[in-house]
């Protein structure tokens, strides 16, 4: 194994994105960050880097510690061994609530009660 890899290739190999093109697109928009600095697709990722990776859908960022460098896509168990998830459970809970609210909104016009619940969820991301 090498000691560094392209950011888009590592994100694809560790299964954060379905295609390398999606990973490159996230990098090009400046959403992928290392130490609060945006990374380009060709930027190198090394062991012990802490990356901020956005969710594919919805608000929020995951914090990931790079443990191993891989450049070929592998199975999920091998990919999960290459990083450590440092994201707080509150972020995952808020993301789950956002997805539920989105599904509720897709059912049609929300009732007054549903609208208040949606506003509560969106209020969480305003404070972050």
N, C-alpha and C positions, 0 to 999 in steps of 0.2 A: 504494500500500500504506500502511496505517496504521502508527503507531509502537507500538501495543499491541493485544492481543487477549485475549479470555477464555481462561483456562487450558484448560477442557474443549474449547473450539472449536479451539484451536491443536493440542492433542494429537490430536484427531480428524482435522484437516486434514493433519497430517504423518504420519498413518497409524500412530501408536503403538497406537491402539485402533480396532476395527472400527466401533463406534458412538459417538456423542457421549454417549449414556447411560452406557456403560461408562467413558468418560473422567470423566464427572461423578461416578460411583460411587467411582472410585479417589480422586478429590479429596475427596469427602465423608467417606471413612474416614480421611483424614489421611495417606495413603501417599505422595502427591505432595508433594515438598518443594522449596523454593527457599531456599538458605542455611540449611538445617536447620530451616526453619519451614514447617509444613504450609500448603498452599494450598487455598482453596475453589474450586468450579467457576467462580465469577464473578471471581476474582482475575485481575489483569492480568499478562500475560507480555510482556516487552519484550526488545529486542535485548540480547545479552551477558548474559542471565540464565543461571545454571547450575541446571538442574533435576535432581532425583533421581527417576527414574521406575521403579516396580517392574515386574518382568516379569509378564505376564498370568498365567502358570502358573509356580509354583516360586519358590524364594527368590532374593534378589539384587536389586540396584538398578543401573540404568543412569544414568550421569551424562551429561547432554546440554547443550551450549552452544547457545543460541538465536542463529542468525545472521540469519534473516529472519522476518518476521511475515506469516502468511497466515491467512485465515479460511474460505476455500473449499477443499474437498478436491480435490487435484490428483493426478496420476500419481506413481508411486513415485520416478522420477528427480528431478522437481521438488520433491517433499517432502523428499528426502534432502539437497537443496541448502540447505534452510532450517535445518539444524542440523548440529552437529559432535559426533560421539560421542567422549566422553572416558573411556569405560569401559575398565578394564584388561582385557587378554585373559584373565587368570586368572578373572575373574568369568564371562565367556562360556564358558570351559572347564568351570568348576564347574557352570554351569547346564546345559550339554550332558550332563555326567555325571549330573546329577540326573534329566534326562529319560530317559536310558538306563536308570538304576536303576528308574525308575518303570515303564518298559515291561517290564523284567525281573520286577518285582513283580507285574505284571498277568498274567503267565503262570501263576501258581499259587504254591504255597508255595515260598519260596526254600530252596535247599540251604544247608548250613552255610557253604560257600565264598561263595555269593551274599550271605548275610547279613553276612559280614565286609566284603565290598566295599561294600555299602550303608552299613554303619556308618562306613566310612572317608569316604565322600562326605558324610554328615551331619556328621561331625566337622569338616569344613572350615568350614561355616556357623556352628558354635559358636564358632570363634575370631574370626570377623569382627565 
